[in-house]
């Protein structure tokens, strides 16, 4: 089974790219969705987050706005949060790949925003980075996530620069040109990998 590592900075178009893989009937592991599940009511990470970040858990679920505010107030808290989240996401990722292999999948996608930033990196055969202009990235974040310029700047500053991600990638898909362009590029990649 071949594994594609899909990554890119926040607001670069990973979700749209992942959706295109799903339309091609390729299983996708979404690390962000996994984190949301872990922070939802009864989620595996809730007790540890409650202990590390007081007043960020309400009704058995992580209040993401409160957690974001805590991290903005104390950026050192990111390391603590990563120690809670990353091992759980790695375990879920390994289970996903094992299920794909058992089902006989020829191709699987790991949608991991911090693919290059976090260690240990998963074993992938091809790394695909989605990329757009900084202006387009910020406009998407303001529109879709209703984030302030300060929040956007803080998150982008924590991530590897887009230019470095593009340098490390096997494949770069530009997402600011048109949806058709990005979809066609992903279809071509899948055909190349499948042979």
Residue frames as a rotation matrix with the C-alpha (Angstrom) as fourth column:
UNK 1
0.582 0.813 0.000 0.00
0.813 -0.582 0.000 0.00
0.000 0.000 -1.000 0.00
UNK 2
-0.464 -0.678 0.571 1.28
0.658 -0.695 -0.291 3.46
0.594 0.240 0.768 -0.90
UNK 3
0.287 0.498 -0.818 0.81
0.914 -0.398 0.078 6.30
-0.287 -0.770 -0.569 1.58
UNK 4
-0.074 -0.209 0.975 0.52
0.527 -0.838 -0.140 9.98
0.847 0.503 0.172 0.68
UNK 5
-0.293 -0.061 -0.954 1.35
0.894 -0.372 -0.251 12.50
-0.339 -0.926 0.164 3.38
UNK 6
0.146 0.466 0.873 -0.87
0.679 -0.689 0.254 15.55
0.719 0.556 -0.417 2.80
UNK 7
-0.016 -0.189 -0.982 0.20
0.908 -0.414 0.065 18.73
-0.419 -0.890 0.178 4.55
UNK 8
-0.266 -0.078 0.961 0.33
0.554 -0.828 0.086 22.51
0.789 0.555 0.264 4.32
UNK 9
-0.988 -0.150 -0.029 -0.09
0.116 -0.613 -0.781 25.50
0.100 -0.776 0.623 6.57
UNK 10
-0.363 0.897 -0.253 -3.38
0.586 0.008 -0.810 26.53
-0.725 -0.442 -0.528 8.11
UNK 11
0.367 0.662 -0.654 -5.78
-0.113 -0.666 -0.737 27.90
-0.923 0.344 -0.170 5.49
UNK 12
-0.557 -0.690 -0.463 -3.79
-0.570 -0.088 0.817 26.50
-0.604 0.719 -0.344 2.56
UNK 13
0.060 0.684 -0.727 -6.49
-0.989 0.141 0.051 24.09
0.137 0.716 0.684 1.32
UNK 14
-0.895 -0.435 0.102 -5.81
-0.447 0.877 -0.177 20.72
-0.012 -0.204 -0.979 2.97
UNK 15
-0.375 0.825 0.422 -9.50
-0.150 0.395 -0.906 20.06
-0.915 -0.403 -0.025 3.60
UNK 16
0.492 0.537 -0.685 -10.38
-0.734 -0.166 -0.658 20.64
-0.467 0.827 0.312 -0.05
UNK 17
-0.267 -0.683 -0.680 -7.53
-0.894 0.440 -0.090 18.40
0.360 0.584 -0.728 -1.18
UNK 18
-0.886 -0.037 0.462 -8.53
-0.296 0.812 -0.503 15.67
-0.357 -0.582 -0.730 1.30
UNK 19
0.081 0.994 0.074 -12.11
-0.376 0.099 -0.921 15.83
-0.923 0.047 0.381 0.01
UNK 20
0.321 -0.033 -0.946 -10.83
-0.946 0.029 -0.322 15.26
0.038 0.999 -0.022 -3.53
UNK 21
-0.772 -0.608 -0.183 -9.00
-0.586 0.793 -0.166 12.11
0.246 -0.021 -0.969 -2.38
UNK 22
-0.599 0.623 0.503 -12.22
-0.167 0.517 -0.840 10.90
-0.783 -0.587 -0.205 -0.73
UNK 23
0.381 0.758 -0.530 -14.14
-0.697 -0.141 -0.703 11.49
-0.608 0.637 0.474 -3.96
UNK 24
0.010 -0.483 -0.876 -11.58
-0.878 0.415 -0.239 9.20
0.479 0.771 -0.420 -5.61
UNK 25
0.857 0.471 -0.210 -12.47
-0.295 0.781 0.550 6.55
0.423 -0.409 0.808 -2.98
UNK 26
-0.141 -0.941 -0.309 -9.13
0.222 0.274 -0.936 6.79
0.965 -0.201 0.170 -1.21
UNK 27
0.621 0.384 -0.683 -9.23
0.718 0.071 0.692 6.48
0.315 -0.920 -0.232 2.60
UNK 28
-0.035 -0.565 0.825 -8.07
0.012 -0.825 -0.565 9.63
0.999 -0.010 0.035 4.41
UNK 29
0.108 -0.037 -0.993 -6.86
0.985 0.139 0.102 9.97
0.134 -0.990 0.052 7.99
UNK 30
0.289 0.080 0.954 -7.59
0.158 -0.987 0.035 13.51
0.944 0.140 -0.298 9.17
UNK 31
-0.523 -0.608 -0.597 -5.35
0.685 0.117 -0.719 14.40
0.507 -0.785 0.356 12.12
UNK 32
-0.859 0.246 0.448 -7.40
-0.377 -0.897 -0.231 17.53
0.346 -0.367 0.864 12.90
UNK 33
0.172 0.972 -0.163 -10.63
-0.584 0.234 0.777 15.51
0.793 -0.038 0.608 13.07
UNK 34
0.130 -0.208 -0.969 -8.88
0.541 0.834 -0.107 13.06
0.831 -0.511 0.221 15.37
UNK 35
-0.883 -0.467 -0.055 -7.83
0.324 -0.519 -0.791 15.91
0.341 -0.716 0.609 17.69
UNK 36
-0.471 0.793 0.386 -11.42
-0.723 -0.598 0.346 17.20
0.505 -0.116 0.855 17.73
UNK 37
0.397 0.609 -0.687 -12.66
-0.108 0.774 0.624 13.73
0.911 -0.174 0.373 18.74
UNK 38
-0.257 -0.604 -0.754 -10.08
0.717 0.404 -0.568 13.56
0.648 -0.687 0.329 21.52
UNK 39
-0.987 -0.145 0.063 -11.24
0.079 -0.799 -0.596 16.92
0.137 -0.584 0.800 22.84
UNK 40
-0.260 0.964 0.058 -14.98
-0.436 -0.170 0.884 16.21
0.862 0.205 0.465 22.52
UNK 41
0.269 0.450 0.852 -17.13
-0.962 0.077 0.263 14.99
0.053 -0.890 0.453 25.40
UNK 42
0.826 0.010 0.563 -15.58
-0.222 0.924 0.310 11.82
-0.517 -0.382 0.766 26.77
UNK 43
0.795 -0.550 -0.255 -12.55
-0.259 0.072 -0.963 12.21
0.548 0.832 -0.085 24.50
UNK 44
0.615 -0.595 -0.517 -9.29
0.692 0.722 -0.008 10.52
0.378 -0.353 0.856 25.38
UNK 45
-0.395 -0.872 0.289 -7.38
0.634 -0.486 -0.602 13.79
0.665 -0.055 0.745 25.84
UNK 46
0.371 0.657 0.656 -9.97
0.022 -0.712 0.702 15.66
0.928 -0.246 -0.279 27.94
UNK 47
0.906 0.015 -0.424 -8.73
0.418 0.132 0.899 14.62
0.070 -0.991 0.113 31.42
UNK 48
-0.004 -0.993 -0.119 -5.08
0.980 -0.028 0.197 15.47
-0.199 -0.116 0.973 30.66
UNK 49
-0.396 -0.083 0.914 -6.03
0.498 -0.856 0.138 18.82
0.771 0.510 0.381 29.11
UNK 50
0.675 0.705 0.219 -8.25
0.143 -0.415 0.899 19.65
0.724 -0.575 -0.381 32.10
UNK 51
0.696 -0.478 -0.535 -5.33
0.676 0.188 0.712 19.00
-0.240 -0.858 0.454 34.42
UNK 52
-0.307 -0.931 0.199 -2.77
0.940 -0.265 0.213 20.94
-0.146 0.253 0.956 32.37
UNK 53
-0.862 0.083 0.501 -5.04
0.140 -0.909 0.393 23.85
0.488 0.409 0.771 31.42
UNK 54
-0.635 0.638 -0.436 -7.50
0.633 0.105 -0.767 24.64
-0.443 -0.763 -0.471 34.24
UNK 55
-0.102 0.762 -0.639 -10.82
-0.040 -0.645 -0.763 26.21
-0.994 -0.052 0.097 33.23
UNK 56
-0.619 -0.113 -0.777 -10.62
-0.749 -0.216 0.627 24.99
-0.238 0.970 0.049 29.63
UNK 57
-0.886 0.362 -0.289 -12.97
0.216 0.875 0.434 22.02
0.410 0.322 -0.853 30.02
UNK 58
-0.578 0.791 0.200 -16.73
-0.759 -0.431 -0.488 22.45
-0.300 -0.434 0.850 30.28
UNK 59
0.462 0.873 0.156 -19.34
-0.779 0.484 -0.398 19.69
-0.423 0.062 0.904 30.42
UNK 60
0.434 -0.341 0.834 -16.71
0.091 0.938 0.335 17.03
-0.897 -0.070 0.437 29.78
UNK 61
0.598 -0.256 0.760 -15.37
0.799 0.111 -0.591 18.62
0.067 0.960 0.271 26.58
UNK 62
-0.455 -0.817 -0.354 -12.54
0.772 -0.560 0.300 21.01
-0.443 -0.137 0.886 25.81
UNK 63
0.764 0.562 -0.317 -13.72
0.365 -0.781 -0.506 24.56
-0.532 0.270 -0.802 25.23
UNK 64
0.213 -0.748 0.629 -11.49
0.976 0.143 -0.161 25.29
0.030 0.648 0.761 22.24
UNK 65
0.513 -0.003 0.858 -11.90
0.199 -0.972 -0.122 29.07
0.835 0.234 -0.499 22.59
UNK 66
0.934 -0.174 0.313 -10.77
-0.352 -0.282 0.893 28.91
-0.067 -0.944 -0.324 26.22
UNK 67
0.559 -0.767 0.315 -7.86
0.602 0.636 0.483 26.65
-0.571 -0.081 0.817 25.29
UNK 68
0.277 -0.433 0.858 -6.83
0.810 -0.376 -0.451 29.02
0.517 0.820 0.246 22.47
UNK 69
0.739 0.038 0.673 -6.98
-0.210 -0.935 0.284 31.96
0.640 -0.351 -0.683 24.90
UNK 70
0.880 -0.439 0.178 -4.83
-0.059 0.272 0.960 30.05
-0.471 -0.856 0.214 27.41
UNK 71
0.330 -0.781 0.531 -2.26
0.886 0.450 0.112 29.32
-0.326 0.433 0.840 24.71
UNK 72
0.418 -0.152 0.896 -2.25
0.468 -0.809 -0.356 32.92
0.779 0.567 -0.267 23.49
UNK 73
0.880 -0.045 0.473 -1.62
-0.394 -0.627 0.672 34.05
0.267 -0.777 -0.569 27.08
UNK 74
0.273 -0.800 0.534 1.15
-0.615 0.281 0.737 31.47
-0.739 -0.530 -0.416 27.61
UNK 75
0.542 -0.059 -0.838 2.69
-0.800 0.268 -0.537 30.22
0.256 0.962 0.098 24.34
UNK 76
-0.595 -0.787 0.160 4.85
-0.793 0.543 -0.278 27.82
0.132 -0.293 -0.947 26.39
UNK 77
-0.087 0.678 0.730 1.69
-0.593 0.553 -0.585 25.78
-0.800 -0.484 0.354 26.88
UNK 78
0.497 0.259 -0.828 1.91
-0.860 0.269 -0.433 24.52
0.111 0.928 0.356 23.29
UNK 79
-0.493 -0.764 -0.417 4.64
-0.658 0.641 -0.396 22.05
0.569 0.079 -0.818 24.26
UNK 80
-0.749 0.297 0.592 2.45
-0.420 0.478 -0.771 20.68
-0.513 -0.826 -0.234 27.04
UNK 81
0.320 0.936 -0.144 -0.52
-0.680 0.121 -0.723 20.35
-0.660 0.329 0.675 24.70
UNK 82
0.228 -0.311 -0.923 1.65
-0.872 0.357 -0.335 18.61
0.434 0.881 -0.190 22.08
UNK 83
-0.825 -0.559 0.089 2.84
-0.528 0.705 -0.473 16.07
0.202 -0.437 -0.877 24.68
UNK 84
-0.373 0.788 0.490 -0.81
-0.372 0.357 -0.857 15.27
-0.850 -0.502 0.160 25.38
UNK 85
0.516 0.758 -0.398 -2.08
-0.597 -0.014 -0.802 15.17
-0.614 0.652 0.446 21.81
UNK 86
0.065 -0.528 -0.847 0.71
-0.992 0.056 -0.111 13.89
0.106 0.848 -0.520 19.56
UNK 87
-0.880 -0.405 0.249 1.15
-0.431 0.901 -0.058 10.37
-0.200 -0.158 -0.967 21.01
UNK 88
-0.211 0.891 0.402 -2.62
0.019 0.415 -0.910 9.80
-0.977 -0.185 -0.105 20.82
UNK 89
0.557 0.369 -0.744 -2.77
-0.681 -0.310 -0.663 11.00
-0.476 0.876 0.078 17.22
UNK 90
-0.407 -0.776 -0.481 0.17
-0.909 0.394 0.134 8.75
0.085 0.492 -0.866 16.28
UNK 91
-0.794 0.159 0.586 -1.61
-0.107 0.913 -0.393 5.74
-0.598 -0.375 -0.708 17.77
UNK 92
0.272 0.962 -0.020 -4.81
-0.094 0.006 -0.996 6.56
-0.958 0.273 0.092 15.86
UNK 93
0.309 -0.252 -0.917 -2.82
-0.927 -0.296 -0.230 7.01
-0.214 0.921 -0.325 12.65
UNK 94
-0.775 -0.632 -0.010 -1.15
-0.627 0.765 0.150 3.60
-0.087 0.122 -0.989 13.05
UNK 95
-0.464 0.691 0.554 -4.55
0.120 0.669 -0.734 1.98
-0.878 -0.274 -0.393 13.65
UNK 96
0.486 0.628 -0.607 -5.97
-0.483 -0.385 -0.786 3.69
-0.728 0.676 0.116 10.53
UNK 97
-0.090 -0.606 -0.790 -3.11
-0.995 0.095 0.041 2.40
0.050 0.790 -0.611 8.34
UNK 98
-0.884 -0.194 0.426 -3.48
-0.280 0.949 -0.149 -1.11
-0.376 -0.251 -0.892 9.78
UNK 99
0.016 0.970 0.244 -7.22
0.031 0.244 -0.969 -1.07
-0.999 0.023 -0.026 8.90
UNK 100
0.462 0.109 -0.880 -6.43
-0.794 -0.391 -0.466 0.12
-0.395 0.914 -0.094 5.37
UNK 101
-0.565 -0.750 -0.343 -3.92
-0.824 0.535 0.188 -2.70
0.042 0.389 -0.920 4.88
UNK 102
-0.707 0.362 0.608 -6.37
-0.012 0.853 -0.522 -5.29
-0.707 -0.376 -0.599 6.20
UNK 103
0.359 0.927 -0.110 -9.00
-0.055 -0.097 -0.994 -4.04
-0.932 0.363 0.016 3.74
UNK 104
0.054 -0.426 0.903 -6.53
0.857 0.485 0.178 -4.29
-0.513 0.764 0.391 0.85
UNK 105
0.884 0.239 -0.401 -6.35
0.061 -0.911 -0.407 -0.57
-0.463 0.336 -0.821 0.07
UNK 106
0.422 -0.750 0.509 -3.77
0.884 0.216 -0.414 0.25
0.201 0.625 0.755 -2.58
UNK 107
-0.493 -0.501 0.711 -3.47
0.366 -0.861 -0.353 3.89
0.789 0.086 0.608 -1.51
UNK 108
0.424 0.588 -0.689 -4.15
0.900 -0.188 0.393 5.86
0.102 -0.787 -0.609 1.69
UNK 109
0.011 -0.345 0.939 -3.76
0.208 -0.917 -0.340 9.52
0.978 0.199 0.062 2.65
UNK 110
-0.017 -0.079 -0.997 -2.54
0.998 -0.066 -0.011 10.94
-0.065 -0.995 0.080 5.95
UNK 111
0.336 0.214 0.917 -3.83
0.321 -0.941 0.102 14.53
0.885 0.260 -0.386 6.27
UNK 112
0.371 -0.350 -0.860 -1.41
0.922 0.029 0.386 15.89
-0.110 -0.936 0.334 8.87
UNK 113
0.961 0.070 0.269 -1.01
0.125 -0.972 -0.197 19.69
0.247 0.222 -0.943 9.15
UNK 114
0.576 -0.781 0.240 2.29
-0.776 -0.432 0.459 19.35
-0.255 -0.451 -0.855 11.05
UNK 115
0.989 -0.145 -0.029 3.72
0.123 0.916 -0.382 16.49
0.081 0.374 0.924 9.00
UNK 116
0.309 -0.939 0.154 7.17
0.327 -0.047 -0.944 18.09
0.893 0.342 0.293 8.76
UNK 117
0.079 -0.265 0.961 7.14
-0.655 -0.741 -0.150 19.79
0.752 -0.617 -0.232 12.17
UNK 118
0.552 0.247 0.797 6.40
-0.817 0.350 0.458 16.84
-0.166 -0.904 0.395 14.43
UNK 119
-0.417 -0.704 -0.575 8.59
-0.679 0.662 -0.318 13.85
0.604 0.259 -0.754 15.14
UNK 120
-0.665 -0.657 0.355 8.55
0.088 0.403 0.911 11.04
-0.742 0.637 -0.210 14.53
UNK 121
-0.305 0.526 -0.794 7.17
-0.910 -0.407 0.080 11.62
-0.281 0.747 0.602 11.07
UNK 122
0.484 0.519 0.705 5.01
-0.262 0.854 -0.449 8.83
-0.835 0.032 0.549 9.69
UNK 123
-0.651 -0.643 0.404 6.39
0.159 0.405 0.900 6.67
-0.742 0.650 -0.161 6.95
UNK 124
0.559 0.785 -0.267 4.93
-0.129 -0.235 -0.963 8.03
-0.819 0.573 -0.030 3.75
UNK 125
0.092 -0.483 0.871 5.82
0.846 0.499 0.187 7.28
-0.525 0.720 0.455 0.17
UNK 126
-0.337 -0.094 0.937 4.95
0.712 -0.677 0.188 10.72
0.616 0.730 0.295 -1.22
UNK 127
-0.383 0.243 -0.891 4.59
0.672 -0.589 -0.449 14.09
-0.634 -0.771 0.062 0.51
UNK 128
-0.189 0.448 0.874 2.08
0.804 -0.441 0.400 16.50
0.564 0.778 -0.277 -0.98
UNK 129
-0.636 -0.036 -0.771 1.99
0.554 -0.716 -0.424 20.13
-0.537 -0.697 0.475 0.13
UNK 130
0.313 0.744 0.590 -0.93
0.914 -0.406 0.027 22.41
0.260 0.530 -0.807 -0.65
UNK 131
-0.535 -0.614 -0.580 0.03
0.697 -0.709 0.108 26.06
-0.477 -0.347 0.808 -0.97
UNK 132
0.483 0.602 0.635 -1.48
0.816 -0.573 -0.078 29.45
0.317 0.556 -0.769 -1.72
UNK 133
-0.226 -0.563 0.795 -0.46
0.205 -0.825 -0.526 33.08
0.952 0.044 0.302 -1.32
UNK 134
-0.845 -0.139 -0.517 -0.19
0.531 -0.092 -0.843 34.55
0.070 -0.986 0.152 2.17
UNK 135
-0.811 0.585 -0.022 -2.95
-0.583 -0.810 -0.064 37.05
-0.055 -0.039 0.998 1.34
UNK 136
-0.114 0.779 -0.616 -5.28
-0.541 0.471 0.696 34.23
0.833 0.413 0.368 0.24
UNK 137
-0.449 -0.146 -0.881 -4.38
0.520 0.759 -0.391 32.18
0.727 -0.634 -0.265 3.32
UNK 138
-0.965 0.039 -0.260 -5.21
0.201 -0.528 -0.825 35.04
-0.170 -0.848 0.501 5.70
UNK 139
-0.572 0.807 -0.148 -8.45
-0.795 -0.500 0.343 35.87
0.203 0.314 0.927 3.86
UNK 140
-0.138 0.503 -0.853 -9.58
-0.097 0.851 0.517 32.23
0.986 0.154 -0.069 4.15
UNK 141
-0.634 -0.174 -0.754 -8.86
0.664 0.379 -0.645 32.20
0.398 -0.909 -0.125 7.88
UNK 142
-0.940 0.334 -0.065 -10.72
-0.259 -0.827 -0.500 35.44
-0.220 -0.453 0.864 8.51
UNK 143
-0.348 0.849 -0.398 -13.71
-0.842 -0.097 0.531 34.22
0.412 0.520 0.748 6.49
UNK 144
0.053 0.395 -0.917 -13.95
-0.147 0.911 0.384 30.57
0.988 0.114 0.106 7.54
UNK 145
-0.190 -0.216 -0.958 -12.63
0.791 0.545 -0.279 30.53
0.582 -0.810 0.067 11.07
UNK 146
0.720 0.482 0.499 -13.45
0.188 -0.828 0.528 34.08
0.668 -0.286 -0.687 12.08
UNK 147
0.291 -0.726 -0.623 -9.98
0.953 0.160 0.259 34.52
-0.088 -0.668 0.738 13.52
UNK 148
0.900 -0.084 -0.428 -8.44
-0.023 -0.989 0.146 37.85
-0.435 -0.121 -0.892 14.42
UNK 149
0.707 -0.701 -0.096 -5.27
-0.295 -0.169 -0.940 39.07
0.642 0.693 -0.327 12.70
UNK 150
0.029 -0.698 0.716 -3.41
-0.996 -0.079 -0.037 38.51
0.083 -0.712 -0.697 15.98
UNK 151
0.403 0.196 0.894 -4.58
-0.420 0.908 -0.010 34.88
-0.813 -0.371 0.448 16.20
UNK 152
0.998 -0.034 0.048 -3.72
0.058 0.407 -0.911 34.28
0.012 0.913 0.409 12.56
UNK 153
0.439 -0.893 0.102 -0.23
-0.634 -0.388 -0.669 35.72
0.636 0.229 -0.736 12.97
UNK 154
0.033 -0.419 0.907 0.41
-0.941 0.293 0.169 33.64
-0.337 -0.859 -0.385 16.10
UNK 155
0.645 0.264 0.717 -0.62
-0.111 0.961 -0.253 30.38
-0.756 0.083 0.649 14.42
UNK 156
0.947 -0.321 -0.010 1.30
0.014 0.074 -0.997 31.06
0.321 0.944 0.075 11.20
UNK 157
0.296 -0.884 0.363 4.40
-0.867 -0.408 -0.285 31.97
0.400 -0.230 -0.887 13.24
UNK 158
0.168 -0.186 0.968 4.27
-0.710 0.658 0.250 28.56
-0.684 -0.729 -0.021 14.98
UNK 159
0.819 0.219 0.531 4.19
0.150 0.810 -0.566 26.69
-0.554 0.543 0.630 11.70
UNK 160
-0.268 -0.898 0.348 7.04
0.590 0.133 0.797 25.93
-0.762 0.419 0.494 9.34
UNK 161
-0.279 0.147 -0.949 7.18
-0.525 -0.851 0.023 28.57
-0.804 0.505 0.315 6.58
UNK 162
0.739 0.660 0.138 5.29
-0.198 0.408 -0.891 27.65
-0.644 0.631 0.433 3.43
UNK 163
0.532 -0.601 -0.597 8.47
-0.810 -0.156 -0.565 28.05
0.247 0.784 -0.570 1.37
UNK 164
-0.531 -0.746 0.402 10.21
-0.834 0.544 -0.091 25.39
-0.151 -0.383 -0.911 3.49
UNK 165
0.030 0.621 0.783 7.26
-0.230 0.767 -0.600 23.00
-0.973 -0.162 0.166 3.23
UNK 166
0.885 0.293 -0.362 7.26
-0.388 0.037 -0.921 23.42
-0.256 0.956 0.146 -0.54
UNK 167
0.076 -0.949 -0.305 11.01
-0.969 0.001 -0.246 22.78
0.234 0.314 -0.920 -0.61
UNK 168
-0.627 -0.341 0.701 10.61
-0.621 0.762 -0.184 19.51
-0.471 -0.550 -0.690 1.31
UNK 169
0.297 0.910 0.288 7.59
-0.488 0.404 -0.774 18.28
-0.821 0.090 0.564 -0.65
UNK 170
-0.586 -0.335 0.738 7.61
0.412 0.661 0.627 15.68
-0.697 0.672 -0.249 -3.37
UNK 171
-0.379 0.586 0.716 4.54
0.811 -0.162 0.562 17.34
0.445 0.794 -0.414 -4.93
UNK 172
-0.815 0.203 -0.542 3.17
0.159 -0.822 -0.548 20.87
-0.557 -0.533 0.638 -4.52
UNK 173
-0.261 0.811 0.524 -0.45
0.929 0.063 0.365 21.65
0.263 0.582 -0.770 -5.40
UNK 174
-0.997 -0.017 0.077 -1.36
0.006 -0.989 -0.150 25.32
0.079 -0.149 0.986 -5.75
UNK 175
-0.427 0.892 -0.146 -4.82
0.889 0.385 -0.250 25.88
-0.166 -0.237 -0.957 -4.30
UNK 176
-0.222 0.341 -0.913 -5.30
0.193 -0.903 -0.385 29.56
-0.956 -0.262 0.135 -5.05
UNK 177
-0.958 -0.176 -0.225 -5.56
-0.177 -0.252 0.952 29.19
-0.224 0.952 0.210 -8.84
UNK 178
-0.120 0.971 -0.208 -8.84
-0.910 -0.024 0.414 27.31
0.397 0.239 0.886 -9.16
UNK 179
0.149 0.257 0.955 -10.52
-0.710 0.700 -0.078 24.33
-0.688 -0.667 0.286 -7.58
UNK 180
0.967 0.230 -0.111 -10.46
-0.233 0.617 -0.752 22.57
-0.104 0.753 0.650 -10.97
UNK 181
0.321 -0.925 -0.201 -6.68
-0.625 -0.047 -0.779 22.96
0.711 0.376 -0.594 -11.23
UNK 182
-0.366 -0.473 0.801 -6.07
-0.927 0.257 -0.272 21.45
-0.077 -0.843 -0.533 -7.77
UNK 183
0.440 0.618 0.651 -8.51
-0.525 0.765 -0.372 18.59
-0.728 -0.179 0.662 -8.38
UNK 184
0.920 -0.124 -0.373 -6.92
-0.301 0.389 -0.871 17.76
0.253 0.913 0.320 -11.74
UNK 185
-0.019 -0.997 0.070 -3.44
-0.789 -0.028 -0.614 17.76
0.614 -0.067 -0.786 -10.20
UNK 186
-0.253 -0.004 0.967 -4.56
-0.828 0.518 -0.214 15.36
-0.500 -0.856 -0.135 -7.44
UNK 187
0.793 0.571 0.210 -6.24
-0.358 0.717 -0.598 13.04
-0.492 0.400 0.773 -9.97
UNK 188
0.641 -0.632 -0.435 -3.01
-0.473 0.121 -0.873 12.98
0.605 0.765 -0.221 -12.00
UNK 189
-0.311 -0.776 0.549 -0.96
-0.924 0.111 -0.366 12.17
0.223 -0.621 -0.752 -8.90
UNK 190
0.152 0.450 0.880 -3.26
-0.642 0.722 -0.258 9.29
-0.751 -0.526 0.399 -7.99
UNK 191
0.965 0.198 -0.172 -3.00
-0.254 0.542 -0.801 7.89
-0.065 0.817 0.574 -11.52
UNK 192
0.254 -0.952 -0.172 0.81
-0.677 -0.048 -0.734 8.16
0.691 0.303 -0.657 -11.41
UNK 193
-0.375 -0.407 0.833 1.02
-0.912 0.321 -0.254 6.35
-0.164 -0.855 -0.492 -8.07
UNK 194
0.396 0.621 0.676 -1.41
-0.459 0.772 -0.440 3.64
-0.795 -0.136 0.591 -9.03
UNK 195
-0.697 -0.716 0.049 0.44
-0.269 0.324 0.907 3.14
-0.665 0.619 -0.418 -12.30
